[in-house]
């Protein structure tokens, strides 16, 4: 998934309450993660190290 270029990212951490729902980073494809950072504007999901890159 490409990173949207025109978004002013505002990340919020979201957590999984179950083992059935895990996330993968949209930038570096690391994962599965129990929690992930999601942009409130464009819904981009990234791991913690990638939030600084986005």
C-alpha positions in Angstrom: 0.0 0.0 0.0 1.4 3.4 -1.0 1.7 6.1 1.6 -0.6 9.0 0.8 1.5 12.1 0.0 -1.0 14.8 0.9 -2.0 13.7 4.4 -0.9 15.4 7.6 -0.7 12.2 9.6 -2.2 12.1 13.1 -1.4 8.7 14.5 -3.5 7.0 17.3 -2.6 3.6 18.7 -5.2 0.9 18.4 -5.0 -2.4 20.2 -6.4 -5.9 19.6 -8.4 -7.4 22.4 -8.3 -10.9 20.8 -5.8 -13.2 19.2 -7.9 -13.3 16.0 -7.2 -9.7 15.0 -3.6 -8.8 14.4 -2.1 -6.1 12.1 0.7 -5.8 9.6 2.5 -2.5 8.9 1.5 -1.0 5.6 5.0 0.5 5.1 7.6 -2.2 6.1 5.2 -5.2 6.2 6.4 -6.2 9.7 4.0 -8.1 11.9 1.8 -9.5 13.1 1.4 -6.8 15.7 -1.0 -6.8 18.8 -1.2 -3.0 18.5 -0.6 -0.6 15.6 -0.7 3.1 14.9 -3.5 4.3 12.6 -3.7 7.7 11.0 -7.0 9.3 11.9 -7.2 11.0 8.5 -6.2 8.4 5.9 -6.4 5.2 7.9 -2.7 4.3 7.2 -1.6 1.6 9.7 2.1 1.6 10.7 4.4 0.1 13.3 6.0 2.4 15.8 9.3 2.9 13.9 7.5 3.7 10.7 5.4 6.5 12.3 8.5 8.7 12.1 9.0 7.8 8.4 5.4 8.6 7.3 
